[in-house]
């Protein structure tokens, strides 16, 4: 089951469970759409994979399956990330 993390790993902007702005990779690294598009160029800085829109957990399931409150804030070293993706 997805954690549904509450913030963007890069900019730490809030990503509520019901936002259409959250993107995840296969390992559930979570970023906002603006960071994915403008900074990461659709490549996860952690695993090198791509991103998909994070699904929205239905509100009626939140009590039984709560979303994560664990904030993962690891701002991306943009220069290193760009060098890594240019080598591909």
PDB file with SEQRES, HELIX, SHEET and CRYST1 records, atoms N, CA, C and O in Angstrom:
SEQRES   1 A   88  UNK UNK UNK UNK UNK UNK UNK UNK UNK UNK UNK UNK UNK          
SEQRES   2 A   88  UNK UNK UNK UNK UNK UNK UNK UNK UNK UNK UNK UNK UNK          
SEQRES   3 A   88  UNK UNK UNK UNK UNK UNK UNK UNK UNK UNK UNK UNK UNK          
SEQRES   4 A   88  UNK UNK UNK UNK UNK UNK UNK UNK UNK UNK UNK UNK UNK          
SEQRES   5 A   88  UNK UNK UNK UNK UNK UNK UNK UNK UNK UNK UNK UNK UNK          
SEQRES   6 A   88  UNK UNK UNK UNK UNK UNK UNK UNK UNK UNK UNK UNK UNK          
SEQRES   7 A   88  UNK UNK UNK UNK UNK UNK UNK UNK UNK UNK                      
HELIX    1 AA1 UNK A   33  UNK A   38  1                                   6    
HELIX    2 AA2 UNK A   59  UNK A   61  5                                   3    
HELIX    3 AA3 UNK A   78  UNK A   86  1                                   9    
SHEET    1 AA1 2 UNK A  22  UNK A  24  0                                        
SHEET    2 AA1 2 UNK A  30  UNK A  32 -1                                        
CRYST1    1.000    1.000    1.000  90.00  90.00  90.00 P 1           1          
ATOM      1  N   UNK A   1       0.837  -1.165   0.000  1.00  0.00           N  
ATOM      2  CA  UNK A   1       0.000   0.000   0.000  1.00  0.00           C  
ATOM      3  C   UNK A   1       0.891   1.240   0.000  1.00  0.00           C  
ATOM      4  O   UNK A   1       1.907   1.286   0.693  1.00  0.00           O  
ATOM      5  N   UNK A   2       0.505   2.228  -0.773  1.00  0.00           N  
ATOM      6  CA  UNK A   2       1.262   3.469  -0.855  1.00  0.00           C  
ATOM      7  C   UNK A   2       1.232   4.237   0.465  1.00  0.00           C  
ATOM      8  O   UNK A   2       0.218   4.273   1.162  1.00  0.00           O  
ATOM      9  N   UNK A   3       2.366   4.848   0.788  1.00  0.00           N  
ATOM     10  CA  UNK A   3       2.445   5.678   1.994  1.00  0.00           C  
ATOM     11  C   UNK A   3       1.656   6.975   1.854  1.00  0.00           C  
ATOM     12  O   UNK A   3       1.071   7.451   2.826  1.00  0.00           O  
ATOM     13  N   UNK A   4       1.635   7.544   0.662  1.00  0.00           N  
ATOM     14  CA  UNK A   4       1.060   8.868   0.414  1.00  0.00           C  
ATOM     15  C   UNK A   4       1.783   9.891   1.300  1.00  0.00           C  
ATOM     16  O   UNK A   4       1.223  10.419   2.261  1.00  0.00           O  
ATOM     17  N   UNK A   5       3.037  10.147   0.944  1.00  0.00           N  
ATOM     18  CA  UNK A   5       3.869  11.074   1.711  1.00  0.00           C  
ATOM     19  C   UNK A   5       3.341  12.501   1.598  1.00  0.00           C  
ATOM     20  O   UNK A   5       2.776  12.882   0.573  1.00  0.00           O  
ATOM     21  N   UNK A   6       3.532  13.294   2.671  1.00  0.00           N  
ATOM     22  CA  UNK A   6       2.865  14.599   2.760  1.00  0.00           C  
ATOM     23  C   UNK A   6       3.539  15.786   2.081  1.00  0.00           C  
ATOM     24  O   UNK A   6       2.929  16.849   1.963  1.00  0.00           O  
ATOM     25  N   UNK A   7       4.801  15.629   1.628  1.00  0.00           N  
ATOM     26  CA  UNK A   7       5.500  16.777   1.052  1.00  0.00           C  
ATOM     27  C   UNK A   7       6.409  16.357  -0.100  1.00  0.00           C  
ATOM     28  O   UNK A   7       6.708  15.177  -0.282  1.00  0.00           O  
ATOM     29  N   UNK A   8       6.836  17.346  -0.865  1.00  0.00           N  
ATOM     30  CA  UNK A   8       7.810  17.148  -1.942  1.00  0.00           C  
ATOM     31  C   UNK A   8       9.187  16.960  -1.308  1.00  0.00           C  
ATOM     32  O   UNK A   8       9.582  17.734  -0.436  1.00  0.00           O  
ATOM     33  N   UNK A   9       9.909  15.944  -1.740  1.00  0.00           N  
ATOM     34  CA  UNK A   9      11.239  15.692  -1.191  1.00  0.00           C  
ATOM     35  C   UNK A   9      12.208  16.826  -1.490  1.00  0.00           C  
ATOM     36  O   UNK A   9      13.132  17.065  -0.712  1.00  0.00           O  
ATOM     37  N   UNK A  10      12.019  17.519  -2.585  1.00  0.00           N  
ATOM     38  CA  UNK A  10      12.957  18.570  -2.955  1.00  0.00           C  
ATOM     39  C   UNK A  10      12.613  19.910  -2.315  1.00  0.00           C  
ATOM     40  O   UNK A  10      13.422  20.456  -1.565  1.00  0.00           O  
ATOM     41  N   UNK A  11      11.443  20.443  -2.591  1.00  0.00           N  
ATOM     42  CA  UNK A  11      11.093  21.799  -2.129  1.00  0.00           C  
ATOM     43  C   UNK A  11      10.298  21.815  -0.824  1.00  0.00           C  
ATOM     44  O   UNK A  11      10.076  22.879  -0.245  1.00  0.00           O  
ATOM     45  N   UNK A  12       9.875  20.656  -0.364  1.00  0.00           N  
ATOM     46  CA  UNK A  12       9.127  20.491   0.886  1.00  0.00           C  
ATOM     47  C   UNK A  12       7.728  21.110   0.848  1.00  0.00           C  
ATOM     48  O   UNK A  12       7.112  21.292   1.898  1.00  0.00           O  
ATOM     49  N   UNK A  13       7.215  21.435  -0.343  1.00  0.00           N  
ATOM     50  CA  UNK A  13       5.840  21.926  -0.449  1.00  0.00           C  
ATOM     51  C   UNK A  13       4.869  20.836  -0.025  1.00  0.00           C  
ATOM     52  O   UNK A  13       5.128  19.647  -0.210  1.00  0.00           O  
ATOM     53  N   UNK A  14       3.774  21.249   0.535  1.00  0.00           N  
ATOM     54  CA  UNK A  14       2.740  20.327   0.987  1.00  0.00           C  
ATOM     55  C   UNK A  14       2.095  19.601  -0.192  1.00  0.00           C  
ATOM     56  O   UNK A  14       1.782  20.208  -1.216  1.00  0.00           O  
ATOM     57  N   UNK A  15       1.902  18.290  -0.029  1.00  0.00           N  
ATOM     58  CA  UNK A  15       1.221  17.470  -1.037  1.00  0.00           C  
ATOM     59  C   UNK A  15       0.139  16.650  -0.332  1.00  0.00           C  
ATOM     60  O   UNK A  15       0.349  15.472  -0.041  1.00  0.00           O  
ATOM     61  N   UNK A  16      -1.006  17.255  -0.060  1.00  0.00           N  
ATOM     62  CA  UNK A  16      -2.082  16.540   0.622  1.00  0.00           C  
ATOM     63  C   UNK A  16      -2.485  15.270  -0.135  1.00  0.00           C  
ATOM     64  O   UNK A  16      -2.221  15.134  -1.330  1.00  0.00           O  
ATOM     65  N   UNK A  17      -3.120  14.360   0.573  1.00  0.00           N  
ATOM     66  CA  UNK A  17      -3.502  13.070  -0.002  1.00  0.00           C  
ATOM     67  C   UNK A  17      -4.339  13.207  -1.272  1.00  0.00           C  
ATOM     68  O   UNK A  17      -4.322  12.321  -2.126  1.00  0.00           O  
ATOM     69  N   UNK A  18      -5.070  14.317  -1.398  1.00  0.00           N  
ATOM     70  CA  UNK A  18      -6.005  14.466  -2.516  1.00  0.00           C  
ATOM     71  C   UNK A  18      -5.531  15.428  -3.600  1.00  0.00           C  
ATOM     72  O   UNK A  18      -6.324  15.852  -4.440  1.00  0.00           O  
ATOM     73  N   UNK A  19      -4.250  15.774  -3.590  1.00  0.00           N  
ATOM     74  CA  UNK A  19      -3.741  16.681  -4.615  1.00  0.00           C  
ATOM     75  C   UNK A  19      -3.455  15.946  -5.924  1.00  0.00           C  
ATOM     76  O   UNK A  19      -3.069  14.777  -5.932  1.00  0.00           O  
ATOM     77  N   UNK A  20      -3.652  16.652  -7.009  1.00  0.00           N  
ATOM     78  CA  UNK A  20      -3.295  16.114  -8.324  1.00  0.00           C  
ATOM     79  C   UNK A  20      -1.865  16.519  -8.685  1.00  0.00           C  
ATOM     80  O   UNK A  20      -1.391  16.213  -9.780  1.00  0.00           O  
ATOM     81  N   UNK A  21      -1.184  17.200  -7.778  1.00  0.00           N  
ATOM     82  CA  UNK A  21       0.142  17.754  -8.017  1.00  0.00           C  
ATOM     83  C   UNK A  21       1.284  16.822  -7.596  1.00  0.00           C  
ATOM     84  O   UNK A  21       2.448  17.165  -7.806  1.00  0.00           O  
ATOM     85  N   UNK A  22       0.991  15.668  -7.015  1.00  0.00           N  
ATOM     86  CA  UNK A  22       2.031  14.770  -6.509  1.00  0.00           C  
ATOM     87  C   UNK A  22       2.440  13.742  -7.562  1.00  0.00           C  
ATOM     88  O   UNK A  22       1.605  13.169  -8.261  1.00  0.00           O  
ATOM     89  N   UNK A  23       3.749  13.530  -7.649  1.00  0.00           N  
ATOM     90  CA  UNK A  23       4.314  12.554  -8.581  1.00  0.00           C  
ATOM     91  C   UNK A  23       5.171  11.577  -7.772  1.00  0.00           C  
ATOM     92  O   UNK A  23       5.823  11.969  -6.804  1.00  0.00           O  
ATOM     93  N   UNK A  24       5.164  10.299  -8.176  1.00  0.00           N  
ATOM     94  CA  UNK A  24       5.980   9.296  -7.486  1.00  0.00           C  
ATOM     95  C   UNK A  24       6.739   8.447  -8.493  1.00  0.00           C  
ATOM     96  O   UNK A  24       6.329   8.296  -9.644  1.00  0.00           O  
ATOM     97  N   UNK A  25       7.867   7.890  -8.025  1.00  0.00           N  
ATOM     98  CA  UNK A  25       8.612   6.935  -8.840  1.00  0.00           C  
ATOM     99  C   UNK A  25       8.247   5.526  -8.359  1.00  0.00           C  
ATOM    100  O   UNK A  25       7.380   5.364  -7.500  1.00  0.00           O  
ATOM    101  N   UNK A  26       8.896   4.537  -8.901  1.00  0.00           N  
ATOM    102  CA  UNK A  26       8.582   3.154  -8.542  1.00  0.00           C  
ATOM    103  C   UNK A  26       8.879   2.825  -7.077  1.00  0.00           C  
ATOM    104  O   UNK A  26       8.303   1.889  -6.523  1.00  0.00           O  
ATOM    105  N   UNK A  27       9.780   3.596  -6.445  1.00  0.00           N  
ATOM    106  CA  UNK A  27      10.093   3.381  -5.032  1.00  0.00           C  
ATOM    107  C   UNK A  27       9.336   4.339  -4.125  1.00  0.00           C  
ATOM    108  O   UNK A  27       9.600   4.414  -2.925  1.00  0.00           O  
ATOM    109  N   UNK A  28       8.400   5.064  -4.703  1.00  0.00           N  
ATOM    110  CA  UNK A  28       7.525   5.997  -4.005  1.00  0.00           C  
ATOM    111  C   UNK A  28       8.221   7.270  -3.543  1.00  0.00           C  
ATOM    112  O   UNK A  28       7.732   7.959  -2.648  1.00  0.00           O  
ATOM    113  N   UNK A  29       9.368   7.585  -4.154  1.00  0.00           N  
ATOM    114  CA  UNK A  29       9.943   8.907  -3.920  1.00  0.00           C  
ATOM    115  C   UNK A  29       8.880   9.889  -4.387  1.00  0.00           C  
ATOM    116  O   UNK A  29       8.273   9.689  -5.439  1.00  0.00           O  
ATOM    117  N   UNK A  30       8.651  10.934  -3.628  1.00  0.00           N  
ATOM    118  CA  UNK A  30       7.528  11.825  -3.877  1.00  0.00           C  
ATOM    119  C   UNK A  30       7.995  13.255  -4.126  1.00  0.00           C  
ATOM    120  O   UNK A  30       8.731  13.833  -3.327  1.00  0.00           O  
ATOM    121  N   UNK A  31       7.555  13.808  -5.244  1.00  0.00           N  
ATOM    122  CA  UNK A  31       7.924  15.165  -5.623  1.00  0.00           C  
ATOM    123  C   UNK A  31       6.694  15.869  -6.186  1.00  0.00           C  
ATOM    124  O   UNK A  31       5.764  15.224  -6.669  1.00  0.00           O  
ATOM    125  N   UNK A  32       6.699  17.205  -6.118  1.00  0.00           N  
ATOM    126  CA  UNK A  32       5.612  17.965  -6.731  1.00  0.00           C  
ATOM    127  C   UNK A  32       5.835  18.003  -8.244  1.00  0.00           C  
ATOM    128  O   UNK A  32       6.954  17.815  -8.721  1.00  0.00           O  
ATOM    129  N   UNK A  33       4.776  18.242  -8.975  1.00  0.00           N  
ATOM    130  CA  UNK A  33       4.845  18.254 -10.438  1.00  0.00           C  
ATOM    131  C   UNK A  33       5.809  19.322 -10.948  1.00  0.00           C  
ATOM    132  O   UNK A  33       6.482  19.109 -11.956  1.00  0.00           O  
ATOM    133  N   UNK A  34       5.887  20.465 -10.269  1.00  0.00           N  
ATOM    134  CA  UNK A  34       6.790  21.532 -10.710  1.00  0.00           C  
ATOM    135  C   UNK A  34       8.248  21.102 -10.610  1.00  0.00           C  
ATOM    136  O   UNK A  34       9.029  21.372 -11.523  1.00  0.00           O  
ATOM    137  N   UNK A  35       8.630  20.443  -9.528  1.00  0.00           N  
ATOM    138  CA  UNK A  35      10.011  19.958  -9.394  1.00  0.00           C  
ATOM    139  C   UNK A  35      10.305  18.864 -10.420  1.00  0.00           C  
ATOM    140  O   UNK A  35      11.384  18.849 -11.011  1.00  0.00           O  
ATOM    141  N   UNK A  36       9.367  17.958 -10.635  1.00  0.00           N  
ATOM    142  CA  UNK A  36       9.561  16.885 -11.616  1.00  0.00           C  
ATOM    143  C   UNK A  36       9.782  17.470 -13.006  1.00  0.00           C  
ATOM    144  O   UNK A  36      10.675  17.037 -13.735  1.00  0.00           O  
ATOM    145  N   UNK A  37       8.978  18.441 -13.362  1.00  0.00           N  
ATOM    146  CA  UNK A  37       9.045  19.037 -14.696  1.00  0.00           C  
ATOM    147  C   UNK A  37      10.255  19.954 -14.864  1.00  0.00           C  
ATOM    148  O   UNK A  37      11.016  19.809 -15.821  1.00  0.00           O  
ATOM    149  N   UNK A  38      10.432  20.884 -13.952  1.00  0.00           N  
ATOM    150  CA  UNK A  38      11.390  21.968 -14.142  1.00  0.00           C  
ATOM    151  C   UNK A  38      12.790  21.714 -13.603  1.00  0.00           C  
ATOM    152  O   UNK A  38      13.753  22.309 -14.087  1.00  0.00           O  
ATOM    153  N   UNK A  39      12.917  20.851 -12.618  1.00  0.00           N  
ATOM    154  CA  UNK A  39      14.221  20.617 -11.991  1.00  0.00           C  
ATOM    155  C   UNK A  39      14.749  19.220 -12.287  1.00  0.00           C  
ATOM    156  O   UNK A  39      15.915  19.047 -12.640  1.00  0.00           O  
ATOM    157  N   UNK A  40      13.880  18.227 -12.139  1.00  0.00           N  
ATOM    158  CA  UNK A  40      14.322  16.832 -12.268  1.00  0.00           C  
ATOM    159  C   UNK A  40      14.244  16.301 -13.694  1.00  0.00           C  
ATOM    160  O   UNK A  40      14.830  15.263 -14.003  1.00  0.00           O  
ATOM    161  N   UNK A  41      13.527  17.004 -14.561  1.00  0.00           N  
ATOM    162  CA  UNK A  41      13.371  16.593 -15.962  1.00  0.00           C  
ATOM    163  C   UNK A  41      12.850  15.162 -16.084  1.00  0.00           C  
ATOM    164  O   UNK A  41      13.290  14.385 -16.931  1.00  0.00           O  
ATOM    165  N   UNK A  42      11.895  14.843 -15.206  1.00  0.00           N  
ATOM    166  CA  UNK A  42      11.179  13.556 -15.208  1.00  0.00           C  
ATOM    167  C   UNK A  42      12.069  12.360 -14.875  1.00  0.00           C  
ATOM    168  O   UNK A  42      11.732  11.230 -15.227  1.00  0.00           O  
ATOM    169  N   UNK A  43      13.202  12.590 -14.199  1.00  0.00           N  
ATOM    170  CA  UNK A  43      14.096  11.500 -13.791  1.00  0.00           C  
ATOM    171  C   UNK A  43      14.268  11.576 -12.271  1.00  0.00           C  
ATOM    172  O   UNK A  43      14.674  12.609 -11.739  1.00  0.00           O  
ATOM    173  N   UNK A  44      13.961  10.489 -11.587  1.00  0.00           N  
ATOM    174  CA  UNK A  44      14.092  10.463 -10.131  1.00  0.00           C  
ATOM    175  C   UNK A  44      15.569  10.582  -9.745  1.00  0.00           C  
ATOM    176  O   UNK A  44      16.403   9.836 -10.258  1.00  0.00           O  
ATOM    177  N   UNK A  45      15.897  11.515  -8.846  1.00  0.00           N  
ATOM    178  CA  UNK A  45      17.286  11.691  -8.449  1.00  0.00           C  
ATOM    179  C   UNK A  45      17.792  10.564  -7.549  1.00  0.00           C  
ATOM    180  O   UNK A  45      18.998  10.422  -7.345  1.00  0.00           O  
ATOM    181  N   UNK A  46      16.882   9.775  -7.017  1.00  0.00           N  
ATOM    182  CA  UNK A  46      17.263   8.692  -6.115  1.00  0.00           C  
ATOM    183  C   UNK A  46      17.501   7.369  -6.838  1.00  0.00           C  
ATOM    184  O   UNK A  46      18.470   6.666  -6.550  1.00  0.00           O  
ATOM    185  N   UNK A  47      16.619   7.030  -7.774  1.00  0.00           N  
ATOM    186  CA  UNK A  47      16.728   5.718  -8.435  1.00  0.00           C  
ATOM    187  C   UNK A  47      16.967   5.802  -9.936  1.00  0.00           C  
ATOM    188  O   UNK A  47      17.320   4.803 -10.563  1.00  0.00           O  
ATOM    189  N   UNK A  48      16.778   6.979 -10.517  1.00  0.00           N  
ATOM    190  CA  UNK A  48      16.964   7.132 -11.957  1.00  0.00           C  
ATOM    191  C   UNK A  48      15.748   6.758 -12.782  1.00  0.00           C  
ATOM    192  O   UNK A  48      15.786   6.819 -14.011  1.00  0.00           O  
ATOM    193  N   UNK A  49      14.671   6.372 -12.120  1.00  0.00           N  
ATOM    194  CA  UNK A  49      13.445   6.002 -12.825  1.00  0.00           C  
ATOM    195  C   UNK A  49      12.614   7.216 -13.200  1.00  0.00           C  
ATOM    196  O   UNK A  49      12.997   8.358 -12.947  1.00  0.00           O  
ATOM    197  N   UNK A  50      11.467   6.944 -13.810  1.00  0.00           N  
ATOM    198  CA  UNK A  50      10.576   8.036 -14.198  1.00  0.00           C  
ATOM    199  C   UNK A  50       9.484   8.220 -13.154  1.00  0.00           C  
ATOM    200  O   UNK A  50       9.472   7.542 -12.126  1.00  0.00           O  
ATOM    201  N   UNK A  51       8.579   9.131 -13.424  1.00  0.00           N  
ATOM    202  CA  UNK A  51       7.509   9.468 -12.486  1.00  0.00           C  
ATOM    203  C   UNK A  51       6.143   9.238 -13.095  1.00  0.00           C  
ATOM    204  O   UNK A  51       5.960   9.282 -14.312  1.00  0.00           O  
ATOM    205  N   UNK A  52       5.192   8.991 -12.216  1.00  0.00           N  
ATOM    206  CA  UNK A  52       3.776   8.896 -12.559  1.00  0.00           C  
ATOM    207  C   UNK A  52       2.997   9.717 -11.549  1.00  0.00           C  
ATOM    208  O   UNK A  52       3.467   9.962 -10.438  1.00  0.00           O  
ATOM    209  N   UNK A  53       1.808  10.139 -11.938  1.00  0.00           N  
ATOM    210  CA  UNK A  53       0.930  10.863 -11.024  1.00  0.00           C  
ATOM    211  C   UNK A  53       0.582   9.939  -9.854  1.00  0.00           C  
ATOM    212  O   UNK A  53       0.225   8.779 -10.059  1.00  0.00           O  
ATOM    213  N   UNK A  54       0.688  10.452  -8.645  1.00  0.00           N  
ATOM    214  CA  UNK A  54       0.344   9.646  -7.469  1.00  0.00           C  
ATOM    215  C   UNK A  54      -1.172   9.509  -7.393  1.00  0.00           C  
ATOM    216  O   UNK A  54      -1.887  10.502  -7.529  1.00  0.00           O  
ATOM    217  N   UNK A  55      -1.668   8.300  -7.180  1.00  0.00           N  
ATOM    218  CA  UNK A  55      -3.122   8.139  -7.052  1.00  0.00           C  
ATOM    219  C   UNK A  55      -3.651   8.828  -5.789  1.00  0.00           C  
ATOM    220  O   UNK A  55      -2.918   9.044  -4.823  1.00  0.00           O  
ATOM    221  N   UNK A  56      -4.919   9.160  -5.826  1.00  0.00           N  
ATOM    222  CA  UNK A  56      -5.570   9.795  -4.676  1.00  0.00           C  
ATOM    223  C   UNK A  56      -6.307   8.724  -3.887  1.00  0.00           C  
ATOM    224  O   UNK A  56      -7.132   7.989  -4.430  1.00  0.00           O  
ATOM    225  N   UNK A  57      -5.995   8.646  -2.593  1.00  0.00           N  
ATOM    226  CA  UNK A  57      -6.687   7.685  -1.727  1.00  0.00           C  
ATOM    227  C   UNK A  57      -8.080   8.234  -1.421  1.00  0.00           C  
ATOM    228  O   UNK A  57      -8.209   9.378  -0.986  1.00  0.00           O  
ATOM    229  N   UNK A  58      -9.111   7.440  -1.639  1.00  0.00           N  
ATOM    230  CA  UNK A  58     -10.469   7.912  -1.352  1.00  0.00           C  
ATOM    231  C   UNK A  58     -10.625   8.322   0.116  1.00  0.00           C  
ATOM    232  O   UNK A  58     -10.144   7.638   1.020  1.00  0.00           O  
ATOM    233  N   UNK A  59     -11.294   9.431   0.329  1.00  0.00           N  
ATOM    234  CA  UNK A  59     -11.459   9.990   1.671  1.00  0.00           C  
ATOM    235  C   UNK A  59     -12.054   8.984   2.657  1.00  0.00           C  
ATOM    236  O   UNK A  59     -11.683   8.957   3.831  1.00  0.00           O  
ATOM    237  N   UNK A  60     -12.981   8.158   2.167  1.00  0.00           N  
ATOM    238  CA  UNK A  60     -13.634   7.197   3.069  1.00  0.00           C  
ATOM    239  C   UNK A  60     -12.688   6.082   3.544  1.00  0.00           C  
ATOM    240  O   UNK A  60     -13.037   5.329   4.453  1.00  0.00           O  
ATOM    241  N   UNK A  61     -11.520   5.972   2.951  1.00  0.00           N  
ATOM    242  CA  UNK A  61     -10.546   4.949   3.374  1.00  0.00           C  
ATOM    243  C   UNK A  61      -9.451   5.501   4.287  1.00  0.00           C  
ATOM    244  O   UNK A  61      -8.624   4.738   4.786  1.00  0.00           O  
ATOM    245  N   UNK A  62      -9.436   6.806   4.506  1.00  0.00           N  
ATOM    246  CA  UNK A  62      -8.364   7.426   5.275  1.00  0.00           C  
ATOM    247  C   UNK A  62      -8.301   6.966   6.727  1.00  0.00           C  
ATOM    248  O   UNK A  62      -7.213   6.849   7.291  1.00  0.00           O  
ATOM    249  N   UNK A  63      -9.438   6.707   7.330  1.00  0.00           N  
ATOM    250  CA  UNK A  63      -9.426   6.269   8.726  1.00  0.00           C  
ATOM    251  C   UNK A  63      -8.821   4.868   8.840  1.00  0.00           C  
ATOM    252  O   UNK A  63      -8.017   4.608   9.735  1.00  0.00           O  
ATOM    253  N   UNK A  64      -9.199   3.987   7.950  1.00  0.00           N  
ATOM    254  CA  UNK A  64      -8.691   2.618   7.970  1.00  0.00           C  
ATOM    255  C   UNK A  64      -7.258   2.539   7.440  1.00  0.00           C  
ATOM    256  O   UNK A  64      -6.451   1.744   7.921  1.00  0.00           O  
ATOM    257  N   UNK A  65      -6.957   3.367   6.451  1.00  0.00           N  
ATOM    258  CA  UNK A  65      -5.630   3.369   5.818  1.00  0.00           C  
ATOM    259  C   UNK A  65      -5.094   4.802   5.801  1.00  0.00           C  
ATOM    260  O   UNK A  65      -5.132   5.469   4.768  1.00  0.00           O  
ATOM    261  N   UNK A  66      -4.594   5.273   6.946  1.00  0.00           N  
ATOM    262  CA  UNK A  66      -4.135   6.660   7.016  1.00  0.00           C  
ATOM    263  C   UNK A  66      -2.904   6.909   6.140  1.00  0.00           C  
ATOM    264  O   UNK A  66      -2.113   6.006   5.870  1.00  0.00           O  
ATOM    265  N   UNK A  67      -2.775   8.147   5.716  1.00  0.00           N  
ATOM    266  CA  UNK A  67      -1.612   8.537   4.914  1.00  0.00           C  
ATOM    267  C   UNK A  67      -0.431   8.788   5.848  1.00  0.00           C  
ATOM    268  O   UNK A  67      -0.603   8.976   7.052  1.00  0.00           O  
ATOM    269  N   UNK A  68       0.750   8.788   5.282  1.00  0.00           N  
ATOM    270  CA  UNK A  68       1.969   8.976   6.056  1.00  0.00           C  
ATOM    271  C   UNK A  68       2.086  10.407   6.566  1.00  0.00           C  
ATOM    272  O   UNK A  68       1.633  11.349   5.917  1.00  0.00           O  
ATOM    273  N   UNK A  69       2.692  10.555   7.722  1.00  0.00           N  
ATOM    274  CA  UNK A  69       3.040  11.875   8.243  1.00  0.00           C  
ATOM    275  C   UNK A  69       4.564  12.057   8.212  1.00  0.00           C  
ATOM    276  O   UNK A  69       5.083  13.081   8.656  1.00  0.00           O  
ATOM    277  N   UNK A  70       5.265  11.063   7.688  1.00  0.00           N  
ATOM    278  CA  UNK A  70       6.724  11.078   7.612  1.00  0.00           C  
ATOM    279  C   UNK A  70       7.195  12.007   6.498  1.00  0.00           C  
ATOM    280  O   UNK A  70       6.948  11.742   5.321  1.00  0.00           O  
ATOM    281  N   UNK A  71       7.864  13.080   6.861  1.00  0.00           N  
ATOM    282  CA  UNK A  71       8.377  14.033   5.877  1.00  0.00           C  
ATOM    283  C   UNK A  71       9.784  13.617   5.464  1.00  0.00           C  
ATOM    284  O   UNK A  71      10.670  13.461   6.305  1.00  0.00           O  
ATOM    285  N   UNK A  72       9.976  13.441   4.166  1.00  0.00           N  
ATOM    286  CA  UNK A  72      11.292  13.137   3.601  1.00  0.00           C  
ATOM    287  C   UNK A  72      11.713  14.381   2.823  1.00  0.00           C  
ATOM    288  O   UNK A  72      11.211  14.641   1.730  1.00  0.00           O  
ATOM    289  N   UNK A  73      12.637  15.142   3.398  1.00  0.00           N  
ATOM    290  CA  UNK A  73      13.091  16.378   2.745  1.00  0.00           C  
ATOM    291  C   UNK A  73      14.582  16.245   2.467  1.00  0.00           C  
ATOM    292  O   UNK A  73      15.415  16.399   3.359  1.00  0.00           O  
ATOM    293  N   UNK A  74      14.897  15.955   1.205  1.00  0.00           N  
ATOM    294  CA  UNK A  74      16.280  15.800   0.763  1.00  0.00           C  
ATOM    295  C   UNK A  74      16.460  16.640  -0.498  1.00  0.00           C  
ATOM    296  O   UNK A  74      16.376  16.108  -1.605  1.00  0.00           O  
ATOM    297  N   UNK A  75      16.707  17.947  -0.351  1.00  0.00           N  
ATOM    298  CA  UNK A  75      16.849  18.785  -1.542  1.00  0.00           C  
ATOM    299  C   UNK A  75      17.884  18.189  -2.512  1.00  0.00           C  
ATOM    300  O   UNK A  75      18.940  17.702  -2.108  1.00  0.00           O  
ATOM    301  N   UNK A  76      17.543  18.246  -3.778  1.00  0.00           N  
ATOM    302  CA  UNK A  76      18.353  17.641  -4.827  1.00  0.00           C  
ATOM    303  C   UNK A  76      19.564  18.518  -5.135  1.00  0.00           C  
ATOM    304  O   UNK A  76      19.445  19.738  -5.247  1.00  0.00           O  
ATOM    305  N   UNK A  77      20.724  17.886  -5.269  1.00  0.00           N  
ATOM    306  CA  UNK A  77      21.912  18.579  -5.779  1.00  0.00           C  
ATOM    307  C   UNK A  77      21.685  18.683  -7.283  1.00  0.00           C  
ATOM    308  O   UNK A  77      21.932  17.730  -8.021  1.00  0.00           O  
ATOM    309  N   UNK A  78      21.222  19.825  -7.727  1.00  0.00           N  
ATOM    310  CA  UNK A  78      20.770  19.987  -9.107  1.00  0.00           C  
ATOM    311  C   UNK A  78      21.907  19.791 -10.104  1.00  0.00           C  
ATOM    312  O   UNK A  78      21.718  19.147 -11.136  1.00  0.00           O  
ATOM    313  N   UNK A  79      23.081  20.336  -9.812  1.00  0.00           N  
ATOM    314  CA  UNK A  79      24.216  20.164 -10.734  1.00  0.00           C  
ATOM    315  C   UNK A  79      24.557  18.690 -10.918  1.00  0.00           C  
ATOM    316  O   UNK A  79      24.734  18.228 -12.045  1.00  0.00           O  
ATOM    317  N   UNK A  80      24.650  17.958  -9.824  1.00  0.00           N  
ATOM    318  CA  UNK A  80      24.976  16.528  -9.897  1.00  0.00           C  
ATOM    319  C   UNK A  80      23.882  15.767 -10.637  1.00  0.00           C  
ATOM    320  O   UNK A  80      24.166  14.868 -11.427  1.00  0.00           O  
ATOM    321  N   UNK A  81      22.635  16.131 -10.377  1.00  0.00           N  
ATOM    322  CA  UNK A  81      21.518  15.446 -11.036  1.00  0.00           C  
ATOM    323  C   UNK A  81      21.560  15.673 -12.545  1.00  0.00           C  
ATOM    324  O   UNK A  81      21.386  14.732 -13.320  1.00  0.00           O  
ATOM    325  N   UNK A  82      21.787  16.903 -12.959  1.00  0.00           N  
ATOM    326  CA  UNK A  82      21.842  17.199 -14.394  1.00  0.00           C  
ATOM    327  C   UNK A  82      23.008  16.474 -15.074  1.00  0.00           C  
ATOM    328  O   UNK A  82      22.860  15.985 -16.194  1.00  0.00           O  
ATOM    329  N   UNK A  83      24.142  16.402 -14.419  1.00  0.00           N  
ATOM    330  CA  UNK A  83      25.279  15.663 -14.977  1.00  0.00           C  
ATOM    331  C   UNK A  83      24.932  14.187 -15.128  1.00  0.00           C  
ATOM    332  O   UNK A  83      25.260  13.567 -16.140  1.00  0.00           O  
ATOM    333  N   UNK A  84      24.273  13.631 -14.128  1.00  0.00           N  
ATOM    334  CA  UNK A  84      23.895  12.207 -14.165  1.00  0.00           C  
ATOM    335  C   UNK A  84      22.938  11.916 -15.315  1.00  0.00           C  
ATOM    336  O   UNK A  84      23.096  10.918 -16.017  1.00  0.00           O  
ATOM    337  N   UNK A  85      21.943  12.784 -15.512  1.00  0.00           N  
ATOM    338  CA  UNK A  85      20.971  12.483 -16.567  1.00  0.00           C  
ATOM    339  C   UNK A  85      21.504  12.798 -17.956  1.00  0.00           C  
ATOM    340  O   UNK A  85      21.003  12.258 -18.942  1.00  0.00           O  
ATOM    341  N   UNK A  86      22.509  13.660 -18.054  1.00  0.00           N  
ATOM    342  CA  UNK A  86      23.113  13.952 -19.352  1.00  0.00           C  
ATOM    343  C   UNK A  86      23.981  12.793 -19.841  1.00  0.00           C  
ATOM    344  O   UNK A  86      24.210  12.652 -21.042  1.00  0.00           O  
ATOM    345  N   UNK A  87      24.465  11.965 -18.913  1.00  0.00           N  
ATOM    346  CA  UNK A  87      25.292  10.812 -19.277  1.00  0.00           C  
ATOM    347  C   UNK A  87      24.480   9.670 -19.872  1.00  0.00           C  
ATOM    348  O   UNK A  87      25.034   8.783 -20.520  1.00  0.00           O  
ATOM    349  N   UNK A  88      23.175   9.691 -19.654  1.00  0.00           N  
ATOM    350  CA  UNK A  88      22.306   8.603 -20.157  1.00  0.00           C  
ATOM    351  C   UNK A  88      22.195   8.639 -21.662  1.00  0.00           C  
ATOM    352  O   UNK A  88      21.508   7.803 -22.251  1.00  0.00           O  
TER     353      UNK A  88                                                      
END                                                                             
